[in-house]
Amino acid sequence: MARLRSRRWFTLSAAALQLLLLLPAAPANAASALAAWALREDGTLQLRTRRNTRLDAFFQAPSDGRGPRVWIDFPGELRFPRRLAGRGAVREIRLGKPRPGATRLVVEFQPQTRLNPADLKLRGTAPDRWELRFSGLPIKGLADFGEGDLSGRATAWLPPSGFRPTTTPVDPSGLPVVPTGRYRIVIDPGHGGPDPGAVGIRGLRETDVVLDISLQVAALLRARGVEVLMTRTREVDVDLPPRVSLANRSQATAFISIHANALNMRRPDVNGIETFFFSDPRSGRLASYLQQQMVNVSPGTPNRGVRRGRFFVIRRTVMPAALIEMGFVTGDIDAPRLAQPAHRRRLALAIATGILEYLKREVR
């Protein structure tokens, strides 16, 4: 019965009529039932929730100089209320807590936008999937954006068609050239100070690896005329929120968090390079450039791919952001390489190349 109900169509009324699925509500202290959302460039809002979730949806006509608004309430409490700037006809998207134990997703449109509430239909496409098409919405200027993984699977993200990374240069003279003074990049060396991060084979510490490589990346980018801000330049402890705050205040073009991976000292067979992004397709493209360049200089190391991740520093930054894992300090292939200055230099060149390629090809 729940599956049948989840596939029905529902209409948002002009009188702000509630739309209810008559299914059991989650406990008031539960985490938010909203797992992921995306607003597509064709004007479709897609949602992923817990299975058999009860949703309440509303429409409000334009008033007081504000455009129309659609909001959907989910059971379970949102941890971090936030606002995201919209694109095109969408002025803003807000996620908040309308009351204890609830989550609200609000889509507010530009004042000049006109929507017919009779045409707005919320459709359950599966027990944990929903779709709302904003019929008649001007799609000029819209672009895919959202939060979380709509697929519900931790699968690798495939780069866009036409993606052709260059060969990683062997010295700085071969780095891609970009306009001087146009871009600002934030480099975030993970961990630091009393937090060494992972500790691997022969005592190899993640913080030592990532700080060395991060400083080299910063120098390479600056030599190409890119402004670089770093969340730390020495062995100090920097909490996650200040790292995000620095990036957001700076209005950076992109944010890159640099890490080394680890598993168990009893699993030296696990090696590989992977890069994470949260949800923005621009972040996915940035991650793809970085991943390919690092794989170029690490023959024999498994390519673990580009993946969606919910790490704080890439989830809370407002610009395109990626978090890279350059190899396992516990891996019998990766650890000896990460301990070598020559390989760290190659990785620094690879990361700088990936960033510069992204700026040159994707940023206008």
C-alpha positions as CSV (number, residue, x, y, z in Angstrom):
1,M,0.0,0.0,0.0
2,A,2.8,2.4,0.8
3,R,4.4,1.8,-2.6
4,L,1.1,2.5,-4.4
5,R,0.6,5.7,-2.4
6,S,4.1,6.9,-3.2
7,R,3.4,6.8,-6.9
8,R,0.3,9.0,-6.8
9,W,0.2,12.5,-8.2
10,F,-0.6,15.4,-5.9
11,T,-1.5,19.1,-6.7
12,L,-0.3,22.2,-4.8
13,S,-3.3,24.5,-4.4
14,A,-3.4,28.3,-4.4
15,A,-4.9,28.2,-0.9
16,A,-1.8,26.6,0.5
17,L,-3.6,23.3,0.9
18,Q,-1.5,20.7,2.6
19,L,-0.5,17.6,0.7
20,L,-0.3,14.6,2.9
21,L,0.8,11.0,2.5
22,L,-1.0,9.1,5.2
23,L,2.0,7.3,6.5
24,P,3.5,7.1,10.0
25,A,5.5,10.2,11.0
26,A,9.1,9.9,12.1
27,P,9.9,10.6,15.8
28,A,10.3,14.3,16.6
29,N,14.0,13.9,17.5
30,A,14.9,11.9,14.3
31,A,17.4,13.3,11.8
32,S,15.9,15.0,8.8
33,A,14.1,12.7,6.3
34,L,15.4,14.8,3.5
35,A,18.5,13.0,2.2
36,A,19.2,14.9,-1.0
37,W,17.6,17.4,-3.4
38,A,18.4,19.0,-6.8
39,L,16.8,21.7,-8.9
40,R,17.5,20.8,-12.6
41,E,18.0,23.2,-15.4
42,D,14.7,22.1,-16.9
43,G,12.9,23.4,-13.8
44,T,12.3,20.1,-12.1
45,L,12.9,19.7,-8.3
46,Q,14.0,16.2,-7.4
47,L,14.0,14.8,-3.8
48,R,15.3,11.8,-2.0
49,T,13.9,11.0,1.4
50,R,13.6,8.1,3.8
51,R,11.4,5.4,2.5
52,N,7.6,6.0,3.0
53,T,8.1,9.5,4.3
54,R,5.1,11.8,4.9
55,L,5.4,15.1,3.1
56,D,3.5,18.4,3.5
57,A,3.7,20.8,0.5
58,F,2.4,24.4,0.1
59,F,2.2,27.2,-2.5
60,Q,2.1,30.9,-1.7
61,A,1.3,33.5,-4.4
62,P,3.5,36.6,-5.0
63,S,3.0,39.3,-2.3
64,D,4.8,42.3,-0.7
65,G,7.2,42.5,-3.6
66,R,8.3,38.9,-3.3
67,G,7.8,36.2,-5.9
68,P,5.8,33.0,-5.5
69,R,7.1,30.4,-3.0
70,V,6.8,26.7,-2.8
71,W,7.8,24.9,0.3
72,I,7.8,21.2,1.4
73,D,8.0,20.0,5.0
74,F,9.7,16.8,6.0
75,P,9.8,15.0,9.3
76,G,13.0,15.0,11.3
77,E,15.1,17.9,12.3
78,L,17.6,19.7,10.0
79,R,21.0,20.1,11.6
80,F,22.3,23.1,9.7
81,P,19.7,25.7,8.4
82,R,21.1,27.5,5.4
83,R,20.3,29.7,2.4
84,L,21.6,29.2,-1.2
85,A,21.5,31.8,-3.9
86,G,19.3,30.8,-6.8
87,R,19.8,31.0,-10.5
88,G,17.7,32.4,-13.2
89,A,14.0,32.6,-12.2
90,V,14.9,31.1,-8.8
91,R,15.8,33.8,-6.3
92,E,16.8,31.6,-3.3
93,I,16.5,28.2,-1.8
94,R,16.3,27.9,2.0
95,L,16.5,25.0,4.3
96,G,15.4,25.5,7.8
97,K,13.5,24.2,10.9
98,P,9.9,25.6,10.9
99,R,9.4,23.9,14.2
100,P,11.2,21.3,16.4
101,G,11.5,18.0,14.8
102,A,10.9,19.2,11.2
103,T,12.7,20.3,8.1
104,R,11.5,22.8,5.5
105,L,12.8,23.3,1.9
106,V,11.6,26.6,0.4
107,V,12.0,27.6,-3.2
108,E,11.5,31.3,-3.7
109,F,11.2,32.7,-7.2
110,Q,12.0,36.1,-8.6
111,P,9.1,38.7,-8.1
112,Q,8.3,38.8,-11.9
113,T,7.9,35.0,-12.0
114,R,4.3,33.7,-12.6
115,L,3.3,30.2,-11.8
116,N,-0.1,28.5,-12.0
117,P,-0.5,26.4,-8.8
118,A,-2.9,24.2,-10.6
119,D,0.0,23.1,-12.8
120,L,2.3,22.2,-10.0
121,K,2.2,18.5,-9.2
122,L,4.3,16.7,-6.6
123,R,4.9,13.1,-7.8
124,G,6.2,10.2,-5.8
125,T,8.2,8.1,-8.2
126,A,9.4,5.5,-5.7
127,P,9.1,4.9,-1.9
128,D,12.0,7.3,-1.4
129,R,11.9,9.5,-4.5
130,W,9.9,12.6,-5.4
131,E,9.6,15.0,-8.3
132,L,8.0,18.4,-8.7
133,R,8.0,20.0,-12.1
134,F,7.6,23.8,-12.2
135,S,5.5,24.0,-15.3
136,G,5.8,27.3,-17.1
137,L,8.9,28.3,-15.3
138,P,11.4,30.3,-17.5
139,I,14.4,28.1,-17.7
140,K,16.8,30.7,-19.0
141,G,19.7,31.0,-16.6
142,L,18.8,27.9,-14.6
143,A,21.5,25.4,-14.0
144,D,21.7,22.1,-12.1
145,F,22.4,22.5,-8.4
146,G,21.5,20.8,-5.2
147,E,22.8,18.9,-2.2
148,G,23.5,15.3,-1.5
149,D,23.4,12.2,-3.7
150,L,20.0,11.6,-5.3
151,S,21.0,8.1,-6.4
152,G,21.5,6.9,-2.8
153,R,24.6,5.0,-4.0
154,A,28.3,5.9,-3.4
155,T,29.2,5.4,-7.0
156,A,31.9,7.2,-8.9
157,W,30.8,10.3,-10.9
158,L,31.6,10.3,-14.6
159,P,33.1,13.4,-16.1
160,P,31.1,15.3,-18.8
161,S,31.4,14.3,-22.4
162,G,34.2,16.1,-24.2
163,F,36.4,16.0,-21.0
164,R,40.0,15.7,-22.2
165,P,42.7,16.4,-19.6
166,T,46.2,17.2,-20.7
167,T,49.3,15.4,-19.8
168,T,50.8,16.4,-16.5
169,P,54.0,18.5,-17.0
170,V,57.3,17.4,-15.6
171,D,58.3,20.9,-14.6
172,P,56.5,24.3,-13.9
173,S,57.2,25.6,-17.3
174,G,54.6,23.2,-18.8
175,L,51.8,24.3,-16.5
176,P,48.6,25.7,-18.3
177,V,48.5,29.5,-18.7
178,V,45.6,31.5,-17.3
179,P,44.9,35.2,-17.2
180,T,46.9,36.9,-14.4
181,G,45.0,38.3,-11.4
182,R,41.6,36.9,-12.4
183,Y,41.3,33.9,-10.0
184,R,41.5,33.3,-6.3
185,I,42.0,29.7,-5.0
186,V,41.8,28.5,-1.4
187,I,44.1,25.5,-0.6
188,D,43.2,23.6,2.5
189,P,45.9,21.3,3.9
190,G,44.0,18.8,6.0
191,H,44.6,18.3,9.8
192,G,47.6,19.9,11.4
193,G,49.2,20.6,14.8
194,P,48.0,18.2,17.5
195,D,45.9,16.4,14.8
196,P,48.3,14.6,12.5
197,G,45.6,12.9,10.6
198,A,46.3,9.4,9.6
199,V,49.6,7.7,10.6
200,G,50.8,5.0,8.3
201,I,53.7,2.8,7.3
202,R,57.0,3.7,9.1
203,G,55.2,6.5,10.9
204,L,54.3,8.5,7.8
205,R,52.0,11.3,9.0
206,E,49.2,12.6,6.8
207,T,49.8,16.2,8.0
208,D,53.4,16.2,6.9
209,V,52.5,14.9,3.4
210,V,49.6,17.3,2.8
211,L,51.3,20.5,4.1
212,D,54.4,19.9,2.0
213,I,52.3,19.3,-1.2
214,S,49.9,22.2,-0.4
215,L,52.7,24.7,-0.1
216,Q,54.2,23.6,-3.4
217,V,50.8,23.8,-5.1
218,A,50.3,27.3,-3.8
219,A,53.8,28.4,-5.1
220,L,53.1,26.9,-8.5
221,L,49.7,28.6,-8.8
222,R,51.1,32.0,-7.7
223,A,53.8,31.7,-10.3
224,R,51.0,31.5,-12.9
225,G,49.4,34.7,-11.5
226,V,46.7,33.0,-9.4
227,E,45.9,34.5,-6.0
228,V,46.1,31.7,-3.4
229,L,44.8,31.7,0.2
230,M,45.8,28.8,2.5
231,T,43.8,27.7,5.6
232,R,47.2,26.9,7.3
233,T,50.8,27.3,6.3
234,R,52.4,25.5,9.3
235,E,51.7,22.9,11.9
236,V,48.7,24.4,13.7
237,D,45.3,23.1,14.5
238,V,42.5,24.7,12.5
239,D,38.9,23.6,13.1
240,L,36.7,22.9,10.2
241,P,34.3,25.9,10.4
242,P,37.1,28.5,10.2
243,R,38.4,26.8,7.1
244,V,35.0,27.1,5.5
245,S,34.6,30.7,6.7
246,L,37.9,31.8,5.2
247,A,36.9,30.4,1.8
248,N,33.4,31.8,1.9
249,R,34.5,35.3,3.0
250,S,37.2,35.4,0.3
251,Q,34.7,34.9,-2.6
252,A,37.2,32.3,-4.0
253,T,36.9,30.8,-7.4
254,A,37.4,27.3,-6.1
255,F,38.3,25.5,-2.9
256,I,40.6,22.4,-2.7
257,S,41.1,20.4,0.4
258,I,44.2,18.1,0.3
259,H,44.4,14.8,2.2
260,A,46.0,11.4,2.3
261,N,43.9,8.3,3.0
262,A,44.3,5.5,5.4
263,L,42.7,2.2,6.3
264,N,44.2,-0.5,8.6
265,M,47.9,-1.3,9.0
266,R,46.8,-4.9,8.4
267,R,45.5,-3.9,5.0
268,P,48.6,-2.6,3.0
269,D,47.0,-4.1,-0.1
270,V,44.5,-1.2,-0.1
271,N,45.8,1.7,-2.2
272,G,44.4,4.3,-4.6
273,I,43.6,7.9,-5.4
274,E,40.1,9.4,-5.1
275,T,38.5,12.8,-5.2
276,F,35.2,13.9,-3.6
277,F,32.7,16.6,-4.4
278,F,29.4,17.3,-2.7
279,S,26.7,18.1,-5.3
280,D,27.4,21.0,-7.6
281,P,28.2,19.9,-11.2
282,R,31.0,22.5,-11.3
283,S,32.6,20.8,-8.3
284,G,32.3,17.5,-10.1
285,R,34.2,18.9,-13.1
286,L,36.9,20.4,-10.8
287,A,37.2,17.0,-9.1
288,S,37.6,15.2,-12.4
289,Y,40.5,17.4,-13.6
290,L,42.3,16.9,-10.2
291,Q,41.7,13.1,-10.2
292,Q,42.9,12.6,-13.7
293,Q,46.1,14.6,-13.2
294,M,47.0,12.7,-9.9
295,V,46.4,9.4,-11.6
296,N,48.7,10.4,-14.4
297,V,51.7,10.7,-12.1
298,S,50.9,7.6,-10.0
299,P,51.1,4.6,-12.3
300,G,50.1,1.3,-10.7
301,T,48.0,3.0,-8.0
302,P,44.3,2.2,-8.4
303,N,42.0,4.9,-9.7
304,R,39.3,5.0,-7.1
305,G,37.4,7.6,-9.1
306,V,35.5,10.8,-8.4
307,R,32.8,10.4,-5.8
308,R,30.1,12.3,-4.0
309,G,31.0,13.0,-0.4
310,R,29.5,14.9,2.5
311,F,32.7,16.2,4.1
312,F,32.1,19.4,6.0
313,V,34.6,21.5,4.1
314,I,33.1,20.8,0.7
315,R,29.5,20.7,1.9
316,R,29.5,24.1,3.5
317,T,31.6,26.1,1.0
318,V,29.7,28.1,-1.5
319,M,32.1,27.9,-4.4
320,P,33.1,24.8,-6.5
321,A,35.0,22.6,-4.0
322,A,36.8,19.3,-4.1
323,L,38.5,17.1,-1.5
324,I,41.4,14.9,-2.7
325,E,42.9,11.8,-1.2
326,M,46.3,11.4,-2.8
327,G,46.9,7.8,-1.7
328,F,46.9,5.6,1.4
329,V,49.6,6.2,4.0
330,T,48.8,2.6,5.0
331,G,49.2,1.2,1.5
332,D,52.2,-0.7,0.3
333,I,52.2,1.1,-3.0
334,D,51.2,4.6,-2.0
335,A,53.0,5.1,1.3
336,P,56.6,4.7,0.0
337,R,55.7,7.1,-2.8
338,L,54.1,9.7,-0.5
339,A,57.3,9.6,1.6
340,Q,59.4,10.6,-1.3
341,P,60.0,14.3,-2.1
342,A,60.2,13.6,-5.8
343,H,56.7,12.0,-5.8
344,R,55.3,14.8,-3.7
345,R,56.7,17.2,-6.3
346,R,54.9,15.3,-9.1
347,L,51.7,15.3,-7.1
348,A,52.0,19.1,-6.6
349,L,52.5,19.6,-10.3
350,A,49.5,17.4,-11.0
351,I,47.2,19.2,-8.6
352,A,48.3,22.6,-9.9
353,T,47.7,21.4,-13.5
354,G,44.2,20.2,-12.6
355,I,43.3,23.5,-11.0
356,L,44.7,25.5,-13.9
357,E,42.9,23.3,-16.4
358,Y,39.6,23.8,-14.6
359,L,40.1,27.6,-14.5
360,K,41.1,27.7,-18.2
361,R,38.3,25.5,-19.6
362,E,35.4,25.8,-17.1
363,V,35.5,29.3,-15.6
364,R,34.4,32.3,-17.5
